[in-house]
Amino acid sequence: MDIRKEYLEFFKNKGHDIVSSMPLVPDDPTLMFTNAGMVQFKDIFTGAIPKPENPKATSCQLCIRAGGKHNDLENVGYTARHHTLFEMLGNFSFGDYFKKDAIAYAWEFITVNLELPIDKLWVTIHESDDEAYELWQEHIDASRIKRFGDKDNFWSMGDTGACGPCSEIFYDQGEEDFNSEEDCLGGEGDRFLEIWNLVFMQYDRQKDGTLVPLPKPSIDTGMGLERVIAIKEGVLNNFDSSNFQPIIKKIEELAGKTANKETIGSYRVIADHLRATSFMLSQGILFGNEGRPYVSRRILRRAVRHGYLLGFRKPFLAKVYDTLVEILGSHYTDLKSQADYIKEQLTLEEERFFKTIDLGMSIFNEELAKTTDVFSGAIAFKLYDTYGFPLDLTEDMLRDKNLKVDNAKFDELMLEQKTKAKAAWKGSGDAATEGDFKTLLEKYGKNTFVGYEKTFENSVIVALLDEKFQEVEVLNAGQIGWVMLDKTPFYATSGGQSGDTGALEDEEHIAIVEETSKFYDINLSKVKIENSTLKKGEKVQALVVNRKEIEKHHSATHLLQSALKMVLGDTVAQAGSLNDTSKLRFDFTYPKAMTEAQIKEVEDLVNSMIARGISGDVEELPIKEAKNKGAIAMFGEKYGSSVRVVSFGDVSVEFCGGTHVKNTHDIGSIYITKESGVSAGVRRIEAVCGLAAIEYTNSIIKKYQEVQAEIKNKDAIAGIKKLKEQVKELKKEVEVAQSQTAAPVYEEMIDDVKVVVDIVENGDIKKIVDDLKNANDKLAVLLLQAKGDKVMLVAGSKNTNIKAGDWIKTIAPIVGGGGGGRPDFAQAGGKDVSKIKEAKTEALTYAKANI
């Protein structure tokens, strides 16, 4: 039974729209990850955006609870139901049906579709919710309905705003397997397993705590898919279900051992964490050192550490990945289409950690042996800072030993490190708080962006803010502040496109617009008042001056992504971008540096797209139609029921809220100026087009002309070749001069031994010694040579009583040096050139005395 499909089809038949799972990274500054099914509908519930045409929706939402306030990471592997990534089934009503239908739908699906036995089901409600109590009795005996207080059965979005009682459905897994004190309804045990939570959003909580009834109450529900699958399959632990067992079996096969009571936790951790990191990678969350990428790295390294405990010493997760795809790939097709890329990224990160894990574990175990109470915070920090062990990984390793880390010391060292890193940073004043912008939004609402159609507008100043974002009535000459216009042609920085600059003018004065940004959906332009004043309520002419060149770079970025996919493969995905008047920067997922040939091919492809003169087309499409058209969704973006799609023929189709050229001809040309690495698995291309491309080519021409002038040749290449030939000839001449054997001034025969002792001005004295040894049967030779302020000595002996090494050791100190060598060959260096003649005399005396 495909419970996911069954659930969505059930509510579709009840008039709900099936809504796709939103990205794991929500468009919500208060959340690190999407952690519940209602997150993508939050703005609808709060009234920030209008209700959809169909006020009923259903979804199966991917959720992560492994960072920020919502973090289940430390429980994974130790409980039967905690996961870093899970799927949440939900149905939602935006002011349409309420308690009666929500309860009826839930009961029907559980008892009819899932066929769960009624005698195993229990319901809890809020202690004050008599309405829910009466409605539930239409389906279940009153004795199986329990009342609880706010802690268990009241939901709120925050201290103020939408809230209401909730009703939870529990499944009794049986007292034969669960009999602790906590195995009761409302307890912490696993006997009574919560499977579905129905939130009745019926109040608006005021600042004084008063609950005001909402005019149109709403419904928000959530049912954990992993739990329901386990119940349907008759297992008491989510990890024993078909969702996880094939993965665990594959790990057992690779490890060559079967899980037992002591090791089962490690198998479960690996299975869970593989799911989480794989989905994160599929949505563009790579491994890194801060933010979401750091959470991803923590999760994977926890998996690797447990793999290490099972005996793995090399990357293994990529070998398990195909099993994950077999389970979830048919529904989450990105897992299948990006399989090669995801396996590559998993392996690269595993390799990084395996390089340090042995030494890190050695340091950990050494400190553990000395620990009786609290594990050293300094060692924990060293493991984190030097060996890549996240703190929670160290804490996890200590958990089985019932030990804790000295977190105070760890935090002290972490703060010290951050302080050093930021020592050179200087702030620019107090920033506005989230509340300031919310107040502004409540007071004036959103302003209107008209910049898609025009770059000039007659506008009214709705609000003025100073540099610290405090509202003011007037900005005077010389001041810098922020302007909120009722209608603005200025595009606010987003989606990689830089915000517009320009001017605000009237008959009396001018203000320069230095940048434009968006704060909680309010478009604000930063201005510098050149003369006179700006006043709230004043009419001004708003003029954009930088748009055209930004549009060229932005459109070129779209073409660039298409070209990269053509050359490097479909696994290439955008990981960040920047488009301004002078350049474009495009970050993309790819594991290694591009070759010169690949860079040239990509550049040529983009230029061919530009030369073809492809018309740009912008459409507002239903999101399903946009996806069917092949539009590329940018990672991390939140999309409503309809989306803006920018197309350039069949070359590029992307979801995009930015501004673009009308035709690729307008871009002019593109030059890739740099390809580099940003982080593990992420590359960066920098390029120029439009006027910036002209400036780039002019700078190259200027440099070429400078080269022509320097080498005195209009054909620079021919001139350079000629210079290289001249250099080559000169080198040969030098080599010949240096290799010539200078005839020593002094040589004599002592008995039958030729003795040569001399100061040589030119030539290679090592070679001279070798040549003399080859030319004589019996020889004792010691040569000296001044090289700048240094002295070089070389000695050789052939068939004589003199040992070259001893000879050198005797003579070298005279010139302030030392050295030695074999009996047949030795060399030394000295620092006193003034004593070189004295050394020659003593060398000859030594030879006569020792032959």
LUMLUMVO-479570 format. One record per residue (C-alpha): x, y, z. Coordinates in steps of 0.5 Angstrom, whole numbers, plus 500, padded with zeros to 3 digits. Layout:
x=X&y=Y&z=Z
...
END
This chain:
x=500&y=500&z=500
x=503&y=507&z=498
x=500&y=511&z=504
x=503&y=517&z=501
x=499&y=517&z=495
x=493&y=514&z=498
x=493&y=520&z=503
x=494&y=525&z=498
x=489&y=522&z=493
x=484&y=522&z=499
x=484&y=529&z=500
x=484&y=531&z=493
x=477&y=527&z=492
x=475&y=531&z=498
x=476&y=538&z=494
x=483&y=539&z=496
x=489&y=542&z=492
x=495&y=537&z=492
x=501&y=542&z=493
x=508&y=540&z=492
x=513&y=539&z=498
x=516&y=546&z=499
x=524&y=547&z=499
x=528&y=545&z=505
x=530&y=552&z=506
x=524&y=556&z=507
x=523&y=563&z=505
x=523&y=565&z=513
x=528&y=568&z=517
x=526&y=565&z=523
x=527&y=558&z=521
x=533&y=554&z=519
x=530&y=549&z=515
x=522&y=547&z=513
x=520&y=543&z=520
x=513&y=542&z=519
x=508&y=542&z=513
x=504&y=548&z=515
x=511&y=552&z=514
x=509&y=554&z=506
x=502&y=556&z=508
x=504&y=561&z=514
x=503&y=567&z=510
x=496&y=565&z=508
x=494&y=563&z=516
x=497&y=570&z=518
x=494&y=574&z=512
x=500&y=576&z=509
x=498&y=574&z=503
x=491&y=573&z=500
x=488&y=566&z=501
x=488&y=562&z=494
x=483&y=561&z=490
x=482&y=554&z=493
x=482&y=554&z=500
x=483&y=547&z=501
x=490&y=544&z=500
x=494&y=537&z=502
x=501&y=536&z=502
x=507&y=531&z=503
x=512&y=536&z=506
x=519&y=534&z=507
x=522&y=536&z=514
x=528&y=537&z=517
x=529&y=538&z=525
x=537&y=538&z=526
x=539&y=545&z=527
x=536&y=551&z=531
x=531&y=551&z=536
x=528&y=545&z=532
x=533&y=540&z=533
x=532&y=532&z=534
x=539&y=530&z=532
x=542&y=528&z=539
x=536&y=523&z=539
x=536&y=520&z=533
x=539&y=512&z=533
x=537&y=512&z=541
x=529&y=513&z=540
x=524&y=509&z=536
x=521&y=515&z=532
x=526&y=521&z=532
x=529&y=523&z=525
x=533&y=528&z=522
x=529&y=528&z=516
x=522&y=526&z=515
x=515&y=526&z=511
x=509&y=530&z=514
x=502&y=529&z=511
x=498&y=534&z=512
x=491&y=537&z=510
x=489&y=545&z=511
x=483&y=549&z=511
x=484&y=557&z=510
x=477&y=559&z=513
x=473&y=553&z=509
x=472&y=547&z=513
x=473&y=547&z=521
x=473&y=542&z=526
x=467&y=537&z=524
x=470&y=536&z=517
x=477&y=536&z=520
x=475&y=530&z=525
x=471&y=526&z=520
x=476&y=526&z=515
x=482&y=524&z=520
x=477&y=518&z=522
x=475&y=516&z=515
x=482&y=516&z=513
x=485&y=512&z=519
x=479&y=507&z=520
x=477&y=506&z=513
x=483&y=507&z=508
x=489&y=505&z=513
x=484&y=500&z=516
x=487&y=501&z=523
x=483&y=498&z=529
x=478&y=502&z=533
x=480&y=499&z=539
x=487&y=501&z=538
x=485&y=508&z=538
x=485&y=514&z=543
x=484&y=521&z=542
x=486&y=527&z=546
x=483&y=534&z=546
x=484&y=541&z=550
x=481&y=541&z=557
x=476&y=547&z=555
x=474&y=544&z=548
x=467&y=542&z=549
x=466&y=542&z=541
x=471&y=537&z=539
x=469&y=533&z=545
x=462&y=532&z=542
x=464&y=532&z=535
x=469&y=526&z=537
x=463&y=522&z=540
x=460&y=521&z=533
x=466&y=517&z=531
x=469&y=514&z=538
x=467&y=512&z=545
x=467&y=518&z=550
x=471&y=513&z=554
x=477&y=514&z=549
x=477&y=521&z=549
x=482&y=525&z=554
x=482&y=532&z=556
x=489&y=535&z=557
x=492&y=542&z=558
x=495&y=548&z=554
x=502&y=544&z=554
x=499&y=538&z=550
x=493&y=540&z=547
x=494&y=548&z=545
x=498&y=551&z=539
x=500&y=558&z=537
x=504&y=561&z=532
x=508&y=565&z=537
x=506&y=570&z=543
x=501&y=573&z=539
x=497&y=572&z=533
x=493&y=565&z=530
x=493&y=560&z=535
x=488&y=555&z=538
x=486&y=548&z=541
x=489&y=542&z=538
x=486&y=534&z=538
x=491&y=529&z=537
x=490&y=521&z=535
x=494&y=516&z=539
x=495&y=509&z=537
x=496&y=504&z=542
x=502&y=499&z=541
x=500&y=494&z=547
x=502&y=494&z=554
x=505&y=487&z=553
x=511&y=491&z=550
x=511&y=497&z=553
x=510&y=497&z=561
x=514&y=503&z=564
x=511&y=508&z=568
x=511&y=513&z=562
x=507&y=508&z=558
x=501&y=512&z=559
x=497&y=517&z=555
x=500&y=523&z=555
x=507&y=520&z=558
x=514&y=520&z=555
x=513&y=512&z=553
x=512&y=509&z=546
x=506&y=505&z=548
x=501&y=510&z=546
x=504&y=513&z=539
x=501&y=520&z=537
x=500&y=519&z=529
x=496&y=525&z=527
x=495&y=532&z=530
x=489&y=537&z=528
x=490&y=544&z=530
x=484&y=548&z=530
x=486&y=555&z=529
x=480&y=559&z=532
x=483&y=565&z=536
x=488&y=571&z=535
x=492&y=572&z=541
x=492&y=579&z=543
x=498&y=582&z=547
x=495&y=582&z=553
x=493&y=575&z=552
x=486&y=576&z=550
x=483&y=570&z=545
x=479&y=574&z=540
x=475&y=569&z=536
x=478&y=569&z=528
x=472&y=571&z=523
x=474&y=565&z=519
x=477&y=559&z=523
x=482&y=555&z=519
x=485&y=548&z=520
x=492&y=545&z=520
x=494&y=538&z=521
x=500&y=533&z=521
x=501&y=526&z=520
x=508&y=523&z=520
x=509&y=518&z=515
x=514&y=514&z=518
x=510&y=513&z=524
x=504&y=510&z=520
x=508&y=506&z=515
x=511&y=502&z=522
x=504&y=502&z=525
x=501&y=499&z=518
x=507&y=494&z=518
x=506&y=492&z=525
x=513&y=494&z=527
x=514&y=498&z=534
x=520&y=502&z=531
x=520&y=506&z=525
x=527&y=503&z=523
x=524&y=496&z=523
x=520&y=499&z=517
x=520&y=498&z=510
x=522&y=505&z=510
x=529&y=504&z=513
x=530&y=496&z=513
x=533&y=495&z=506
x=538&y=501&z=507
x=540&y=498&z=514
x=541&y=491&z=510
x=545&y=494&z=505
x=550&y=497&z=511
x=550&y=490&z=514
x=552&y=487&z=507
x=558&y=492&z=506
x=560&y=492&z=513
x=560&y=484&z=513
x=557&y=484&z=520
x=549&y=483&z=522
x=547&y=489&z=527
x=546&y=487&z=534
x=544&y=490&z=541
x=550&y=494&z=541
x=551&y=496&z=534
x=544&y=497&z=532
x=544&y=504&z=534
x=550&y=506&z=529
x=546&y=502&z=523
x=540&y=507&z=525
x=544&y=513&z=525
x=547&y=512&z=518
x=541&y=510&z=515
x=537&y=516&z=518
x=543&y=521&z=516
x=544&y=518&z=509
x=537&y=520&z=508
x=538&y=527&z=510
x=544&y=529&z=507
x=542&y=526&z=500
x=536&y=530&z=500
x=540&y=536&z=502
x=545&y=535&z=497
x=539&y=534&z=492
x=536&y=541&z=494
x=543&y=545&z=493
x=545&y=545&z=501
x=553&y=543&z=500
x=557&y=541&z=506
x=561&y=547&z=509
x=563&y=551&z=516
x=557&y=555&z=517
x=549&y=555&z=517
x=546&y=550&z=513
x=552&y=547&z=510
x=555&y=546&z=517
x=549&y=542&z=519
x=549&y=538&z=513
x=557&y=537&z=515
x=555&y=535&z=522
x=550&y=530&z=520
x=554&y=526&z=515
x=560&y=526&z=520
x=556&y=523&z=525
x=554&y=518&z=520
x=561&y=517&z=518
x=563&y=516&z=526
x=558&y=511&z=527
x=561&y=507&z=520
x=568&y=508&z=523
x=565&y=504&z=529
x=562&y=499&z=525
x=569&y=498&z=522
x=569&y=502&z=515
x=575&y=506&z=514
x=574&y=508&z=507
x=568&y=512&z=504
x=562&y=507&z=504
x=555&y=512&z=503
x=555&y=512&z=496
x=555&y=505&z=496
x=548&y=505&z=500
x=545&y=511&z=496
x=542&y=507&z=490
x=538&y=503&z=496
x=535&y=509&z=498
x=533&y=511&z=491
x=530&y=505&z=490
x=525&y=506&z=496
x=524&y=514&z=495
x=526&y=515&z=488
x=520&y=514&z=484
x=516&y=520&z=488
x=522&y=524&z=489
x=525&y=524&z=482
x=531&y=529&z=484
x=534&y=523&z=488
x=535&y=519&z=482
x=536&y=525&z=477
x=542&y=527&z=481
x=545&y=520&z=483
x=552&y=521&z=480
x=552&y=528&z=483
x=550&y=526&z=490
x=554&y=520&z=491
x=560&y=524&z=488
x=559&y=529&z=494
x=558&y=524&z=499
x=564&y=521&z=497
x=568&y=527&z=497
x=566&y=529&z=504
x=567&y=522&z=507
x=574&y=522&z=504
x=575&y=529&z=508
x=573&y=526&z=514
x=576&y=519&z=514
x=583&y=523&z=513
x=583&y=526&z=520
x=578&y=521&z=524
x=584&y=516&z=526
x=588&y=522&z=529
x=582&y=525&z=532
x=579&y=519&z=535
x=586&y=517&z=538
x=586&y=524&z=541
x=579&y=523&z=544
x=580&y=516&z=547
x=587&y=519&z=550
x=583&y=524&z=554
x=577&y=520&z=555
x=582&y=515&z=559
x=584&y=521&z=564
x=576&y=523&z=564
x=573&y=521&z=571
x=567&y=527&z=571
x=567&y=532&z=565
x=571&y=531&z=559
x=576&y=537&z=557
x=572&y=543&z=553
x=579&y=545&z=551
x=580&y=538&z=547
x=573&y=538&z=545
x=575&y=545&z=542
x=581&y=542&z=539
x=577&y=536&z=536
x=572&y=541&z=533
x=577&y=546&z=530
x=583&y=542&z=528
x=580&y=535&z=526
x=573&y=537&z=524
x=569&y=534&z=530
x=563&y=538&z=531
x=561&y=539&z=538
x=555&y=534&z=538
x=559&y=529&z=535
x=564&y=529&z=541
x=558&y=529&z=546
x=555&y=523&z=542
x=561&y=519&z=543
x=561&y=521&z=551
x=553&y=519&z=551
x=554&y=512&z=552
x=560&y=513&z=558
x=555&y=518&z=561
x=560&y=524&z=561
x=559&y=531&z=559
x=563&y=536&z=556
x=566&y=542&z=559
x=561&y=547&z=555
x=563&y=553&z=558
x=571&y=552&z=556
x=569&y=550&z=549
x=564&y=556&z=549
x=570&y=561&z=551
x=575&y=558&z=546
x=570&y=559&z=541
x=568&y=566&z=543
x=576&y=567&z=543
x=577&y=564&z=536
x=571&y=569&z=533
x=573&y=575&z=537
x=580&y=574&z=533
x=577&y=573&z=526
x=573&y=579&z=527
x=578&y=583&z=530
x=579&y=588&z=524
x=571&y=588&z=523
x=568&y=595&z=525
x=561&y=596&z=525
x=557&y=601&z=521
x=552&y=603&z=526
x=546&y=600&z=529
x=541&y=596&z=525
x=534&y=595&z=525
x=530&y=590&z=528
x=525&y=585&z=525
x=520&y=589&z=529
x=522&y=595&z=526
x=520&y=593&z=519
x=514&y=589&z=521
x=511&y=596&z=524
x=513&y=599&z=518
x=509&y=594&z=514
x=503&y=594&z=519
x=503&y=602&z=518
x=504&y=603&z=510
x=503&y=596&z=507
x=507&y=594&z=501
x=510&y=598&z=496
x=509&y=597&z=489
x=515&y=595&z=484
x=513&y=598&z=477
x=520&y=596&z=475
x=519&y=591&z=470
x=515&y=595&z=465
x=519&y=602&z=466
x=525&y=605&z=469
x=522&y=612&z=471
x=516&y=613&z=475
x=513&y=619&z=478
x=512&y=617&z=486
x=510&y=619&z=492
x=515&y=618&z=498
x=511&y=614&z=503
x=516&y=614&z=509
x=523&y=616&z=510
x=528&y=613&z=515
x=535&y=615&z=517
x=541&y=611&z=517
x=539&y=607&z=523
x=532&y=605&z=520
x=529&y=610&z=525
x=523&y=613&z=521
x=524&y=621&z=520
x=519&y=626&z=517
x=525&y=630&z=513
x=532&y=628&z=511
x=536&y=634&z=510
x=542&y=636&z=505
x=548&y=631&z=506
x=544&y=626&z=510
x=544&y=619&z=508
x=538&y=615&z=509
x=532&y=610&z=506
x=526&y=612&z=502
x=520&y=608&z=501
x=516&y=610&z=495
x=509&y=608&z=494
x=511&y=606&z=487
x=518&y=604&z=485
x=522&y=603&z=479
x=528&y=601&z=483
x=529&y=593&z=483
x=531&y=591&z=490
x=537&y=586&z=491
x=535&y=579&z=490
x=536&y=573&z=486
x=543&y=575&z=485
x=541&y=581&z=481
x=544&y=587&z=485
x=539&y=593&z=487
x=538&y=599&z=482
x=541&y=606&z=483
x=539&y=612&z=480
x=536&y=619&z=483
x=530&y=622&z=486
x=529&y=629&z=483
x=524&y=635&z=483
x=525&y=642&z=481
x=528&y=644&z=487
x=533&y=638&z=489
x=536&y=632&z=487
x=538&y=625&z=492
x=542&y=620&z=489
x=540&y=613&z=490
x=546&y=609&z=492
x=543&y=602&z=493
x=536&y=598&z=493
x=534&y=593&z=498
x=528&y=589&z=500
x=526&y=588&z=508
x=520&y=584&z=509
x=517&y=585&z=503
x=518&y=593&z=503
x=522&y=596&z=497
x=527&y=601&z=500
x=532&y=605&z=497
x=538&y=608&z=500
x=539&y=615&z=498
x=544&y=621&z=499
x=541&y=628&z=499
x=545&y=632&z=495
x=542&y=639&z=496
x=535&y=641&z=499
x=531&y=636&z=503
x=527&y=630&z=502
x=520&y=630&z=506
x=515&y=625&z=507
x=509&y=625&z=503
x=513&y=629&z=497
x=512&y=628&z=490
x=519&y=626&z=486
x=521&y=623&z=480
x=524&y=616&z=480
x=530&y=615&z=475
x=534&y=608&z=474
x=541&y=609&z=471
x=544&y=602&z=472
x=539&y=597&z=469
x=541&y=596&z=462
x=548&y=593&z=464
x=545&y=589&z=470
x=540&y=586&z=465
x=546&y=584&z=460
x=550&y=580&z=466
x=543&y=577&z=469
x=541&y=574&z=462
x=548&y=572&z=461
x=548&y=568&z=467
x=542&y=564&z=465
x=545&y=562&z=458
x=551&y=561&z=462
x=548&y=556&z=466
x=545&y=552&z=460
x=552&y=552&z=457
x=555&y=549&z=463
x=550&y=543&z=463
x=551&y=542&z=456
x=559&y=541&z=457
x=559&y=539&z=464
x=552&y=535&z=465
x=546&y=536&z=468
x=548&y=535&z=475
x=551&y=542&z=475
x=546&y=546&z=479
x=547&y=554&z=481
x=550&y=555&z=488
x=549&y=562&z=488
x=550&y=568&z=483
x=552&y=576&z=483
x=550&y=580&z=477
x=552&y=588&z=477
x=554&y=593&z=472
x=561&y=591&z=471
x=561&y=583&z=472
x=557&y=577&z=473
x=559&y=571&z=478
x=556&y=564&z=478
x=557&y=559&z=483
x=555&y=552&z=481
x=556&y=545&z=484
x=562&y=541&z=480
x=567&y=537&z=484
x=573&y=539&z=480
x=577&y=545&z=476
x=574&y=546&z=469
x=579&y=545&z=464
x=581&y=550&z=459
x=578&y=547&z=453
x=571&y=546&z=457
x=572&y=554&z=459
x=573&y=555&z=452
x=567&y=551&z=450
x=562&y=554&z=455
x=564&y=561&z=453
x=563&y=559&z=445
x=557&y=556&z=447
x=554&y=562&z=450
x=557&y=567&z=445
x=553&y=563&z=440
x=547&y=564&z=444
x=548&y=571&z=444
x=549&y=571&z=436
x=543&y=568&z=435
x=539&y=573&z=437
x=534&y=569&z=441
x=528&y=573&z=444
x=527&y=573&z=451
x=520&y=572&z=454
x=517&y=573&z=461
x=511&y=569&z=463
x=506&y=568&z=469
x=505&y=561&z=469
x=502&y=556&z=474
x=507&y=553&z=478
x=506&y=546&z=475
x=505&y=548&z=468
x=512&y=552&z=469
x=515&y=545&z=471
x=512&y=541&z=466
x=515&y=547&z=461
x=522&y=545&z=464
x=523&y=551&z=468
x=529&y=551&z=473
x=527&y=552&z=480
x=532&y=556&z=484
x=534&y=553&z=490
x=532&y=556&z=496
x=526&y=560&z=493
x=519&y=560&z=495
x=514&y=560&z=490
x=507&y=561&z=490
x=501&y=558&z=486
x=504&y=562&z=480
x=511&y=563&z=478
x=515&y=568&z=473
x=518&y=564&z=468
x=524&y=567&z=464
x=525&y=564&z=457
x=530&y=565&z=452
x=528&y=560&z=446
x=529&y=553&z=448
x=536&y=555&z=450
x=534&y=557&z=457
x=528&y=556&z=461
x=528&y=559&z=469
x=524&y=561&z=475
x=526&y=568&z=476
x=524&y=575&z=479
x=529&y=579&z=476
x=530&y=583&z=470
x=532&y=581&z=463
x=534&y=583&z=456
x=529&y=583&z=451
x=534&y=579&z=446
x=540&y=576&z=447
x=543&y=580&z=442
x=543&y=586&z=447
x=548&y=582&z=451
x=553&y=584&z=446
x=559&y=578&z=448
x=561&y=575&z=454
x=568&y=573&z=456
x=570&y=568&z=462
x=575&y=572&z=466
x=576&y=567&z=471
x=574&y=560&z=474
x=576&y=558&z=481
x=574&y=554&z=487
x=569&y=557&z=492
x=569&y=551&z=497
x=569&y=543&z=496
x=564&y=541&z=490
x=563&y=548&z=488
x=566&y=552&z=483
x=566&y=559&z=481
x=566&y=563&z=474
x=567&y=570&z=473
x=565&y=574&z=466
x=564&y=580&z=463
x=559&y=582&z=458
x=556&y=589&z=455
x=560&y=595&z=456
x=564&y=591&z=461
x=566&y=586&z=455
x=568&y=592&z=451
x=573&y=595&z=457
x=576&y=588&z=458
x=578&y=587&z=450
x=580&y=594&z=450
x=585&y=593&z=456
x=587&y=587&z=453
x=589&y=591&z=446
x=592&y=596&z=450
x=597&y=591&z=454
x=598&y=588&z=447
x=600&y=594&z=444
x=605&y=595&z=450
x=608&y=589&z=448
x=609&y=591&z=441
x=612&y=597&z=443
x=617&y=594&z=448
x=619&y=588&z=443
x=619&y=593&z=438
x=615&y=589&z=433
x=608&y=590&z=430
x=608&y=582&z=430
x=608&y=581&z=438
x=608&y=573&z=437
x=614&y=573&z=432
x=618&y=578&z=436
x=617&y=574&z=442
x=619&y=568&z=439
x=625&y=572&z=436
x=627&y=574&z=443
x=626&y=567&z=446
x=631&y=564&z=440
x=636&y=570&z=443
x=635&y=568&z=450
x=636&y=560&z=448
x=643&y=562&z=444
x=645&y=566&z=450
x=644&y=560&z=455
x=648&y=556&z=450
x=654&y=561&z=450
x=654&y=561&z=458
x=654&y=554&z=459
x=660&y=553&z=454
x=663&y=558&z=458
x=662&y=555&z=464
x=664&y=548&z=462
x=670&y=550&z=459
x=676&y=547&z=463
x=681&y=552&z=465
x=688&y=550&z=465
x=691&y=550&z=472
x=697&y=555&z=473
x=700&y=550&z=478
x=701&y=543&z=477
x=707&y=539&z=479
x=709&y=531&z=480
x=711&y=529&z=487
x=714&y=522&z=486
x=709&y=519&z=481
x=703&y=523&z=483
x=701&y=529&z=479
x=699&y=535&z=484
x=694&y=540&z=482
x=693&y=546&z=487
x=690&y=552&z=484
x=685&y=558&z=484
x=681&y=558&z=478
x=677&y=564&z=476
x=672&y=561&z=471
x=669&y=555&z=469
x=666&y=549&z=473
x=671&y=547&z=478
x=667&y=540&z=480
x=668&y=538&z=472
x=675&y=540&z=472
x=677&y=536&z=478
x=673&y=530&z=474
x=676&y=531&z=468
x=683&y=531&z=471
x=682&y=525&z=475
x=679&y=521&z=468
x=686&y=524&z=465
x=691&y=521&z=470
x=692&y=515&z=474
x=695&y=518&z=480
x=692&y=525&z=482
x=692&y=529&z=488
x=688&y=536&z=486
x=685&y=542&z=490
x=682&y=548&z=487
x=679&y=554&z=490
x=674&y=559&z=486
x=672&y=566&z=489
x=664&y=567&z=488
x=662&y=574&z=490
x=664&y=574&z=497
x=664&y=566&z=498
x=669&y=561&z=497
x=668&y=554&z=494
x=673&y=549&z=495
x=673&y=542&z=491
x=678&y=536&z=492
x=680&y=530&z=489
x=684&y=524&z=490
x=686&y=518&z=485
x=691&y=512&z=487
x=694&y=516&z=493
x=695&y=517&z=500
x=691&y=523&z=501
x=684&y=523&z=503
x=680&y=528&z=499
x=676&y=529&z=505
x=681&y=530&z=510
x=685&y=535&z=506
x=678&y=539&z=505
x=677&y=539&z=513
x=684&y=542&z=514
x=684&y=547&z=508
x=677&y=550&z=509
x=677&y=553&z=516
x=683&y=558&z=513
x=677&y=561&z=509
x=672&y=561&z=514
x=668&y=555&z=512
x=668&y=548&z=513
x=666&y=541&z=509
x=668&y=534&z=508
x=667&y=528&z=503
x=669&y=521&z=501
x=677&y=520&z=500
x=676&y=521&z=493
x=672&y=527&z=493
x=670&y=532&z=497
x=668&y=540&z=497
x=667&y=545&z=502
x=665&y=553&z=502
x=668&y=559&z=506
x=666&y=566&z=507
x=673&y=570&z=507
x=675&y=571&z=500
x=681&y=575&z=503
x=684&y=568&z=505
x=684&y=565&z=499
x=691&y=565&z=497
x=693&y=563&z=504
x=689&y=557&z=503
x=692&y=555&z=496
x=699&y=555&z=499
x=697&y=551&z=505
x=694&y=546&z=501
x=700&y=545&z=497
x=704&y=544&z=503
x=699&y=539&z=506
x=700&y=535&z=499
x=707&y=535&z=499
x=707&y=533&z=507
x=702&y=527&z=506
x=704&y=524&z=499
END
